[in-house]
Amino acid sequence: MTHESRSIKDSHLRGYVDSLDMRQKLYKRSLLIVVISQIFGGAGLAAGVTVGALLAQDMLGKESYAGVPAALFTLGSAAAALLVGRISQRYGRRLGLAVGFLAGGIGAIGVIWAAVSHSIVLLFASLLVYGAGTATNLQARYAGTDLAKPTQRAKAISIAMVSTTVGAVAGPNLVDVTGQFAISIGVPALAGPFILAAVAFILAGMVFFIFLRPDPFVVSKAITKASQPADSQTMSSDKMNTRGLIIGATVMILTQIVMVAIMTMTPIHMKHHGHSLGDVGLVIGIHVGAMYFPSLITGVLVDKIGRQAMSIASGGVLLTAGIVAAAAPADSMLVLIIALALLGLGWNFGLISGTAIIVDATDPATRAKTQGTIDVLMALAGASGGAFSGMVVANSSYATLSLVGGGLALLLIPVVVWSRSKHKDSISLN
């Protein structure tokens, strides 16, 4: 019975291996499923970004620990990225992404319960689990690339990311509404956005589990297995892959550190200077929108003018964001909005160009596992940025944090220059 089932499955995959038309239809269908799930996922991840620091500060009573929530759910996302990557490699994107989103929803429920019971231990544990939703939301961008042509990869990533905008922008701007709803059912107002997150993450997981059939990653592995590349080609490809993995990972890690550090402390900075929770929601909503909404244009630019050029552009935009944030008058909503929008845009450039480099440098035999491992490093970098941001602001200022972050982004330029020089050296040797 098992052998018969396997034969039927292999026969079904054979159609996609042999038919380019079937493959293209599955590619488009998979992208649509990713888009739908990302709308829900975007709403889920926005909760922790918007009020996580404020909730921790309210429960702990100390500003120096305000960066802890970002560090915790980013640390949790690191573990989840590894787990989701391994599950996806073995069983396909469908199961890996569904499990990740479900875990994120459970974590959000735990945060709500922690706020009700005023349990710091439960809050920290739940934020770790909540991070699974954040990691899965990012991992989902890879699902759109599994069957994409090399010249379509950045665009496929961008379509997955831009769809996150709807939920990601709506989430922060529903802070007041969800807060009022939370109060009406006996839950602290700051836990309100996590009610939305719990529902959103669980729905995103259900979309993948029910509709992502056949699994595009499983199909892509079957296609690669059928092609059986020559050993010499594989060795040459592996040599190039190592460089691509290093560059892609570095671009994503640096942009993540800068973005998380400045973003984490912006709500605290605003609260200190008399801004309302609604103001915080607006600024963060625009920031998150800038992280995702420009993706379609970014994807086209990455495919057209190149991964390296857009990586350098990311460093320049992030530097500008840091300078504007440092110079912004504390009572100026407009300048803070501009700074956080630039911060989101710089992150967008870095993530899409870095992701495209990673996809280019991998093949389906190890792709999901490798992508998960790199997202672990990215998440750990974000956790470090979130943890240290509170300490920097407590011992210095928000302006100092912003300038340090902007300066760190400049490291992207020598990294890309190094990669180009290495590439030229390898060509001359050949």
KEZA-10675 format. One record per residue (C-alpha): x, y, z; residue in three letters. Coordinates in pm, whole numbers, plus 50000, padded with zeros to 5 digits. Layout:
N
NODE | u | v | w | residuo
NODE | X | Y | Z | ALA
...
//
This chain:
430
NODE | u | v | w | residuo
NODE | 50000 | 50000 | 50000 | MET
NODE | 50283 | 50234 | 50092 | THR
NODE | 50472 | 50152 | 49771 | HIS
NODE | 50155 | 50207 | 49567 | GLU
NODE | 50093 | 50546 | 49731 | SER
NODE | 50451 | 50646 | 49662 | ARG
NODE | 50416 | 50546 | 49298 | SER
NODE | 50103 | 50755 | 49259 | ILE
NODE | 50280 | 51051 | 49418 | LYS
NODE | 50588 | 51011 | 49197 | ASP
NODE | 50363 | 50984 | 48892 | SER
NODE | 50192 | 51307 | 48992 | HIS
NODE | 50526 | 51485 | 49032 | LEU
NODE | 50644 | 51349 | 48698 | ARG
NODE | 50384 | 51565 | 48525 | GLY
NODE | 50537 | 51879 | 48674 | TYR
NODE | 50890 | 51763 | 48595 | VAL
NODE | 50804 | 51704 | 48229 | ASP
NODE | 50558 | 51989 | 48168 | SER
NODE | 50675 | 52350 | 48175 | LEU
NODE | 50313 | 52463 | 48141 | ASP
NODE | 50204 | 52269 | 48453 | MET
NODE | 50506 | 52406 | 48639 | ARG
NODE | 50422 | 52767 | 48551 | GLN
NODE | 50061 | 52721 | 48660 | LYS
NODE | 50177 | 52578 | 48994 | LEU
NODE | 50425 | 52865 | 49032 | TYR
NODE | 50147 | 53122 | 48990 | LYS
NODE | 49910 | 52932 | 49219 | ARG
NODE | 50177 | 52898 | 49487 | SER
NODE | 50245 | 53272 | 49471 | LEU
NODE | 49874 | 53343 | 49520 | LEU
NODE | 49865 | 53121 | 49830 | ILE
NODE | 50175 | 53294 | 49966 | VAL
NODE | 50012 | 53633 | 49907 | VAL
NODE | 49697 | 53537 | 50100 | ILE
NODE | 49892 | 53392 | 50392 | SER
NODE | 50126 | 53691 | 50408 | GLN
NODE | 49835 | 53931 | 50451 | ILE
NODE | 49745 | 53749 | 50772 | PHE
NODE | 50109 | 53701 | 50872 | GLY
NODE | 50180 | 54072 | 50836 | GLY
NODE | 49907 | 54160 | 51082 | ALA
NODE | 50048 | 53907 | 51327 | GLY
NODE | 50406 | 54028 | 51326 | LEU
NODE | 50308 | 54395 | 51369 | ALA
NODE | 50180 | 54342 | 51725 | ALA
NODE | 50517 | 54270 | 51881 | GLY
NODE | 50685 | 54549 | 51685 | VAL
NODE | 50431 | 54809 | 51792 | THR
NODE | 50359 | 54741 | 52159 | VAL
NODE | 50602 | 54469 | 52269 | GLY
NODE | 50849 | 54718 | 52418 | ALA
NODE | 50572 | 54922 | 52579 | LEU
NODE | 50416 | 54612 | 52736 | LEU
NODE | 50750 | 54502 | 52882 | ALA
NODE | 50824 | 54850 | 53013 | GLN
NODE | 50479 | 54863 | 53175 | ASP
NODE | 50523 | 54522 | 53342 | MET
NODE | 50891 | 54563 | 53438 | LEU
NODE | 50890 | 54934 | 53518 | GLY
NODE | 51241 | 54980 | 53375 | LYS
NODE | 51331 | 55145 | 53046 | GLU
NODE | 51664 | 54965 | 53014 | SER
NODE | 51471 | 54640 | 52960 | TYR
NODE | 51246 | 54785 | 52691 | ALA
NODE | 51454 | 54619 | 52420 | GLY
NODE | 51411 | 54275 | 52577 | VAL
NODE | 51082 | 54185 | 52397 | PRO
NODE | 51237 | 54249 | 52055 | ALA
NODE | 51538 | 54046 | 52160 | ALA
NODE | 51321 | 53760 | 52288 | LEU
NODE | 51085 | 53724 | 51995 | PHE
NODE | 51378 | 53770 | 51758 | THR
NODE | 51571 | 53502 | 51948 | LEU
NODE | 51262 | 53281 | 51930 | GLY
NODE | 51243 | 53348 | 51559 | SER
NODE | 51602 | 53225 | 51526 | ALA
NODE | 51516 | 52885 | 51673 | ALA
NODE | 51197 | 52873 | 51468 | ALA
NODE | 51381 | 52962 | 51146 | ALA
NODE | 51609 | 52664 | 51196 | LEU
NODE | 51313 | 52435 | 51275 | LEU
NODE | 51096 | 52559 | 50989 | VAL
NODE | 51389 | 52526 | 50749 | GLY
NODE | 51459 | 52167 | 50855 | ARG
NODE | 51092 | 52065 | 50842 | ILE
NODE | 51052 | 52231 | 50501 | SER
NODE | 51363 | 52057 | 50367 | GLN
NODE | 51235 | 51716 | 50473 | ARG
NODE | 50858 | 51746 | 50432 | TYR
NODE | 50804 | 52053 | 50213 | GLY
NODE | 50709 | 52419 | 50262 | ARG
NODE | 50347 | 52334 | 50338 | ARG
NODE | 50410 | 52158 | 50668 | LEU
NODE | 50707 | 52371 | 50773 | GLY
NODE | 50526 | 52703 | 50729 | LEU
NODE | 50200 | 52576 | 50882 | ALA
NODE | 50380 | 52458 | 51198 | VAL
NODE | 50572 | 52785 | 51228 | GLY
NODE | 50264 | 53006 | 51204 | PHE
NODE | 50069 | 52788 | 51447 | LEU
NODE | 50351 | 52821 | 51701 | ALA
NODE | 50346 | 53198 | 51656 | GLY
NODE | 49972 | 53204 | 51726 | GLY
NODE | 50019 | 53000 | 52044 | ILE
NODE | 50292 | 53242 | 52154 | GLY
NODE | 50061 | 53540 | 52104 | ALA
NODE | 49796 | 53372 | 52320 | ILE
NODE | 50063 | 53322 | 52587 | GLY
NODE | 50150 | 53694 | 52580 | VAL
NODE | 49784 | 53781 | 52638 | ILE
NODE | 49764 | 53544 | 52934 | TRP
NODE | 50090 | 53683 | 53074 | ALA
NODE | 49950 | 54038 | 53060 | ALA
NODE | 49631 | 53929 | 53237 | VAL
NODE | 49817 | 53739 | 53510 | SER
NODE | 50103 | 53992 | 53521 | HIS
NODE | 50354 | 53709 | 53489 | SER
NODE | 50696 | 53823 | 53368 | ILE
NODE | 50819 | 53464 | 53327 | VAL
NODE | 50521 | 53371 | 53110 | LEU
NODE | 50562 | 53694 | 52910 | LEU
NODE | 50925 | 53618 | 52827 | PHE
NODE | 50854 | 53253 | 52743 | ALA
NODE | 50557 | 53348 | 52525 | SER
NODE | 50754 | 53614 | 52339 | LEU
NODE | 51009 | 53347 | 52247 | LEU
NODE | 50735 | 53128 | 52101 | VAL
NODE | 50565 | 53428 | 51937 | TYR
NODE | 50890 | 53480 | 51746 | GLY
NODE | 50808 | 53166 | 51545 | ALA
NODE | 50541 | 53365 | 51362 | GLY
NODE | 50791 | 53635 | 51270 | THR
NODE | 51042 | 53379 | 51141 | ALA
NODE | 50778 | 53193 | 50943 | THR
NODE | 50649 | 53514 | 50790 | ASN
NODE | 50998 | 53576 | 50654 | LEU
NODE | 51055 | 53212 | 50551 | GLN
NODE | 50736 | 53225 | 50345 | ALA
NODE | 50909 | 53457 | 50097 | ARG
NODE | 51116 | 53160 | 49981 | TYR
NODE | 50806 | 52958 | 49891 | ALA
NODE | 50739 | 53190 | 49600 | GLY
NODE | 51086 | 53134 | 49454 | THR
NODE | 51093 | 52753 | 49442 | ASP
NODE | 50960 | 52733 | 49087 | LEU
NODE | 51066 | 53080 | 48968 | ALA
NODE | 51315 | 53128 | 48686 | LYS
NODE | 51645 | 53296 | 48788 | PRO
NODE | 51532 | 53623 | 48629 | THR
NODE | 51203 | 53607 | 48823 | GLN
NODE | 51339 | 53536 | 49171 | ARG
NODE | 51365 | 53888 | 49312 | ALA
NODE | 51022 | 53969 | 49169 | LYS
NODE | 50876 | 53655 | 49330 | ALA
NODE | 51028 | 53754 | 49665 | ILE
NODE | 50887 | 54103 | 49625 | SER
NODE | 50534 | 53979 | 49551 | ILE
NODE | 50542 | 53771 | 49869 | ALA
NODE | 50667 | 54066 | 50071 | MET
NODE | 50440 | 54336 | 49929 | VAL
NODE | 50135 | 54131 | 50022 | SER
NODE | 50251 | 54151 | 50384 | THR
NODE | 50193 | 54528 | 50366 | THR
NODE | 49815 | 54503 | 50402 | VAL
NODE | 49827 | 54327 | 50737 | GLY
NODE | 50150 | 54489 | 50857 | ALA
NODE | 50017 | 54843 | 50809 | VAL
NODE | 49669 | 54763 | 50936 | ALA
NODE | 49803 | 54597 | 51253 | GLY
NODE | 49975 | 54899 | 51413 | PRO
NODE | 49689 | 55128 | 51316 | ASN
NODE | 49446 | 54899 | 51497 | LEU
NODE | 49630 | 54944 | 51827 | VAL
NODE | 49359 | 55167 | 51973 | ASP
NODE | 49075 | 54947 | 51846 | VAL
NODE | 49228 | 54622 | 51968 | THR
NODE | 49322 | 54793 | 52295 | GLY
NODE | 48962 | 54897 | 52355 | GLN
NODE | 48839 | 54549 | 52266 | PHE
NODE | 49092 | 54399 | 52508 | ALA
NODE | 48973 | 54623 | 52791 | ILE
NODE | 48612 | 54525 | 52720 | SER
NODE | 48697 | 54157 | 52787 | ILE
NODE | 48915 | 54224 | 53089 | GLY
NODE | 49255 | 54220 | 52918 | VAL
NODE | 49513 | 54504 | 52948 | PRO
NODE | 49501 | 54742 | 52651 | ALA
NODE | 49862 | 54679 | 52546 | LEU
NODE | 49784 | 54308 | 52502 | ALA
NODE | 49508 | 54391 | 52253 | GLY
NODE | 49727 | 54375 | 51941 | PRO
NODE | 49837 | 54024 | 52042 | PHE
NODE | 49473 | 53909 | 52019 | ILE
NODE | 49486 | 54014 | 51653 | LEU
NODE | 49827 | 53844 | 51618 | ALA
NODE | 49699 | 53512 | 51754 | ALA
NODE | 49410 | 53499 | 51508 | VAL
NODE | 49622 | 53621 | 51215 | ALA
NODE | 49908 | 53375 | 51261 | PHE
NODE | 49675 | 53077 | 51301 | ILE
NODE | 49483 | 53174 | 50986 | LEU
NODE | 49810 | 53214 | 50791 | ALA
NODE | 49915 | 52864 | 50896 | GLY
NODE | 49581 | 52717 | 50794 | MET
NODE | 49606 | 52875 | 50448 | VAL
NODE | 49939 | 52702 | 50386 | PHE
NODE | 49836 | 52368 | 50532 | PHE
NODE | 49509 | 52344 | 50340 | ILE
NODE | 49594 | 52501 | 50004 | PHE
NODE | 49967 | 52461 | 49929 | LEU
NODE | 49920 | 52139 | 49735 | ARG
NODE | 50120 | 52014 | 49551 | PRO
NODE | 50412 | 52158 | 49742 | ASP
NODE | 50630 | 52373 | 49510 | PRO
NODE | 50947 | 52287 | 49700 | PHE
NODE | 50883 | 51913 | 49666 | VAL
NODE | 50826 | 51967 | 49293 | VAL
NODE | 51147 | 52171 | 49259 | SER
NODE | 51347 | 51894 | 49430 | LYS
NODE | 51200 | 51639 | 49189 | ALA
NODE | 51296 | 51859 | 48892 | ILE
NODE | 51654 | 51895 | 49019 | THR
NODE | 51684 | 51522 | 49085 | LYS
NODE | 51564 | 51444 | 48733 | ALA
NODE | 51818 | 51682 | 48575 | SER
NODE | 52123 | 51513 | 48744 | GLN
NODE | 52394 | 51777 | 48684 | PRO
NODE | 52750 | 51666 | 48608 | ALA
NODE | 53003 | 51643 | 48893 | ASP
NODE | 53226 | 51911 | 48743 | SER
NODE | 52934 | 52154 | 48723 | GLN
NODE | 52837 | 52077 | 49081 | THR
NODE | 53192 | 52143 | 49209 | MET
NODE | 53210 | 52476 | 49024 | SER
NODE | 52864 | 52570 | 49146 | SER
NODE | 52959 | 52486 | 49509 | ASP
NODE | 53262 | 52713 | 49485 | LYS
NODE | 53046 | 53001 | 49370 | MET
NODE | 52775 | 52916 | 49625 | ASN
NODE | 53004 | 52969 | 49924 | THR
NODE | 53074 | 53327 | 49821 | ARG
NODE | 52709 | 53394 | 49748 | GLY
NODE | 52599 | 53258 | 50084 | LEU
NODE | 52851 | 53477 | 50269 | ILE
NODE | 52752 | 53794 | 50085 | ILE
NODE | 52377 | 53733 | 50100 | GLY
NODE | 52388 | 53649 | 50469 | ALA
NODE | 52603 | 53953 | 50553 | THR
NODE | 52370 | 54191 | 50370 | VAL
NODE | 52062 | 54058 | 50551 | MET
NODE | 52232 | 54045 | 50892 | ILE
NODE | 52360 | 54404 | 50884 | LEU
NODE | 52029 | 54547 | 50762 | THR
NODE | 51842 | 54350 | 51029 | GLN
NODE | 52063 | 54476 | 51314 | ILE
NODE | 52023 | 54841 | 51211 | VAL
NODE | 51649 | 54820 | 51149 | MET
NODE | 51559 | 54632 | 51468 | VAL
NODE | 51776 | 54851 | 51693 | ALA
NODE | 51630 | 55184 | 51581 | ILE
NODE | 51274 | 55057 | 51536 | MET
NODE | 51263 | 54896 | 51882 | THR
NODE | 51339 | 55217 | 52069 | MET
NODE | 51127 | 55454 | 51861 | THR
NODE | 50801 | 55383 | 52055 | PRO
NODE | 50984 | 55439 | 52385 | ILE
NODE | 51141 | 55762 | 52254 | HIS
NODE | 50800 | 55886 | 52139 | MET
NODE | 50627 | 55797 | 52465 | LYS
NODE | 50888 | 55994 | 52661 | HIS
NODE | 50806 | 56304 | 52462 | HIS
NODE | 50430 | 56290 | 52506 | GLY
NODE | 50315 | 56110 | 52193 | HIS
NODE | 50002 | 55898 | 52223 | SER
NODE | 49969 | 55526 | 52154 | LEU
NODE | 49785 | 55619 | 51835 | GLY
NODE | 50084 | 55831 | 51724 | ASP
NODE | 50315 | 55538 | 51790 | VAL
NODE | 50089 | 55310 | 51586 | GLY
NODE | 50092 | 55556 | 51294 | LEU
NODE | 50471 | 55591 | 51286 | VAL
NODE | 50533 | 55218 | 51318 | ILE
NODE | 50258 | 55142 | 51066 | GLY
NODE | 50426 | 55366 | 50808 | ILE
NODE | 50763 | 55212 | 50894 | HIS
NODE | 50633 | 54858 | 50846 | VAL
NODE | 50458 | 54968 | 50526 | GLY
NODE | 50792 | 55100 | 50396 | ALA
NODE | 50948 | 54764 | 50483 | MET
NODE | 50711 | 54580 | 50250 | TYR
NODE | 50511 | 54808 | 50017 | PHE
NODE | 50801 | 54911 | 49785 | PRO
NODE | 50883 | 54544 | 49729 | SER
NODE | 50743 | 54516 | 49376 | LEU
NODE | 50962 | 54801 | 49255 | ILE
NODE | 51258 | 54674 | 49456 | THR
NODE | 51220 | 54326 | 49309 | GLY
NODE | 51229 | 54460 | 48954 | VAL
NODE | 51534 | 54675 | 49035 | LEU
NODE | 51718 | 54381 | 49193 | VAL
NODE | 51652 | 54166 | 48885 | ASP
NODE | 51737 | 54447 | 48641 | LYS
NODE | 52030 | 54644 | 48788 | ILE
NODE | 52170 | 54372 | 49009 | GLY
NODE | 52186 | 54232 | 49361 | ARG
NODE | 52510 | 54412 | 49450 | GLN
NODE | 52400 | 54759 | 49342 | ALA
NODE | 52084 | 54734 | 49550 | MET
NODE | 52282 | 54610 | 49850 | SER
NODE | 52494 | 54925 | 49834 | ILE
NODE | 52177 | 55134 | 49799 | ALA
NODE | 52047 | 54967 | 50116 | SER
NODE | 52349 | 55089 | 50311 | GLY
NODE | 52304 | 55444 | 50185 | GLY
NODE | 51934 | 55460 | 50269 | VAL
NODE | 51987 | 55314 | 50619 | LEU
NODE | 52261 | 55570 | 50688 | LEU
NODE | 52024 | 55849 | 50584 | THR
NODE | 51753 | 55704 | 50809 | ALA
NODE | 51989 | 55705 | 51107 | GLY
NODE | 52092 | 56066 | 51048 | ILE
NODE | 51732 | 56187 | 51008 | VAL
NODE | 51618 | 55997 | 51320 | ALA
NODE | 51905 | 56145 | 51523 | ALA
NODE | 51828 | 56499 | 51404 | ALA
NODE | 51448 | 56472 | 51439 | ALA
NODE | 51292 | 56712 | 51693 | PRO
NODE | 51127 | 56499 | 51963 | ALA
NODE | 50786 | 56659 | 51904 | ASP
NODE | 50797 | 56629 | 51523 | SER
NODE | 50580 | 56348 | 51395 | MET
NODE | 50664 | 56430 | 51033 | LEU
NODE | 51042 | 56395 | 51069 | VAL
NODE | 51006 | 56074 | 51273 | LEU
NODE | 50777 | 55935 | 51003 | ILE
NODE | 51034 | 56019 | 50734 | ILE
NODE | 51316 | 55860 | 50936 | ALA
NODE | 51124 | 55539 | 51006 | LEU
NODE | 51001 | 55518 | 50646 | ALA
NODE | 51362 | 55541 | 50524 | LEU
NODE | 51460 | 55278 | 50781 | LEU
NODE | 51197 | 55042 | 50642 | GLY
NODE | 51296 | 55114 | 50282 | LEU
NODE | 51665 | 55047 | 50348 | GLY
NODE | 51574 | 54718 | 50514 | TRP
NODE | 51356 | 54630 | 50215 | ASN
NODE | 51644 | 54687 | 49971 | PHE
NODE | 51878 | 54476 | 50183 | GLY
NODE | 51639 | 54189 | 50248 | LEU
NODE | 51528 | 54142 | 49886 | ILE
NODE | 51877 | 54174 | 49737 | SER
NODE | 52026 | 53949 | 50008 | GLY
NODE | 51750 | 53690 | 49970 | THR
NODE | 51794 | 53684 | 49592 | ALA
NODE | 52168 | 53625 | 49639 | ILE
NODE | 52092 | 53334 | 49874 | ILE
NODE | 51841 | 53175 | 49635 | VAL
NODE | 52090 | 53210 | 49348 | ASP
NODE | 52356 | 53037 | 49558 | ALA
NODE | 52152 | 52729 | 49656 | THR
NODE | 51980 | 52437 | 49488 | ASP
NODE | 51674 | 52241 | 49607 | PRO
NODE | 51885 | 51956 | 49746 | ALA
NODE | 51982 | 52175 | 50043 | THR
NODE | 51796 | 52502 | 49981 | ARG
NODE | 51532 | 52511 | 50257 | ALA
NODE | 51775 | 52393 | 50525 | LYS
NODE | 52037 | 52649 | 50419 | THR
NODE | 51780 | 52929 | 50401 | GLN
NODE | 51659 | 52842 | 50749 | GLY
NODE | 52014 | 52845 | 50887 | THR
NODE | 52085 | 53187 | 50738 | ILE
NODE | 51758 | 53323 | 50873 | ASP
NODE | 51876 | 53199 | 51216 | VAL
NODE | 52183 | 53423 | 51187 | LEU
NODE | 51963 | 53708 | 51072 | MET
NODE | 51730 | 53661 | 51367 | ALA
NODE | 52016 | 53641 | 51617 | LEU
NODE | 52153 | 53964 | 51473 | ALA
NODE | 51814 | 54126 | 51522 | GLY
NODE | 51801 | 53993 | 51879 | ALA
NODE | 52137 | 54153 | 51952 | SER
NODE | 52020 | 54481 | 51801 | GLY
NODE | 51702 | 54476 | 52008 | GLY
NODE | 51881 | 54388 | 52332 | ALA
NODE | 52153 | 54648 | 52303 | PHE
NODE | 51926 | 54926 | 52176 | SER
NODE | 51761 | 54971 | 52517 | GLY
NODE | 52098 | 54981 | 52692 | MET
NODE | 52238 | 55238 | 52448 | VAL
NODE | 51939 | 55468 | 52488 | VAL
NODE | 51933 | 55427 | 52869 | ALA
NODE | 52302 | 55518 | 52894 | ASN
NODE | 52319 | 55770 | 52613 | SER
NODE | 52034 | 55878 | 52383 | SER
NODE | 51806 | 55780 | 52096 | TYR
NODE | 52011 | 56009 | 51869 | ALA
NODE | 52331 | 55819 | 51953 | THR
NODE | 52162 | 55487 | 51879 | LEU
NODE | 52039 | 55618 | 51542 | SER
NODE | 52382 | 55748 | 51440 | LEU
NODE | 52557 | 55426 | 51544 | VAL
NODE | 52302 | 55223 | 51347 | GLY
NODE | 52343 | 55440 | 51038 | GLY
NODE | 52721 | 55411 | 51059 | GLY
NODE | 52699 | 55032 | 51089 | LEU
NODE | 52498 | 55018 | 50765 | ALA
NODE | 52797 | 55163 | 50578 | LEU
NODE | 52976 | 54828 | 50624 | LEU
NODE | 52757 | 54699 | 50340 | LEU
NODE | 52965 | 54893 | 50090 | ILE
NODE | 53306 | 54728 | 50157 | PRO
NODE | 53136 | 54387 | 50179 | VAL
NODE | 52989 | 54425 | 49831 | VAL
NODE | 53313 | 54572 | 49693 | VAL
NODE | 53498 | 54269 | 49835 | TRP
NODE | 53253 | 54033 | 49668 | SER
NODE | 53299 | 54202 | 49333 | ARG
NODE | 53679 | 54189 | 49358 | SER
NODE | 53665 | 53819 | 49449 | LYS
NODE | 53437 | 53757 | 49151 | HIS
NODE | 53681 | 53934 | 48915 | LYS
NODE | 53975 | 53739 | 49059 | ASP
NODE | 53798 | 53406 | 48997 | SER
NODE | 53722 | 53505 | 48637 | ILE
NODE | 54086 | 53604 | 48570 | SER
NODE | 54211 | 53275 | 48716 | LEU
NODE | 53980 | 53083 | 48489 | ASN
//
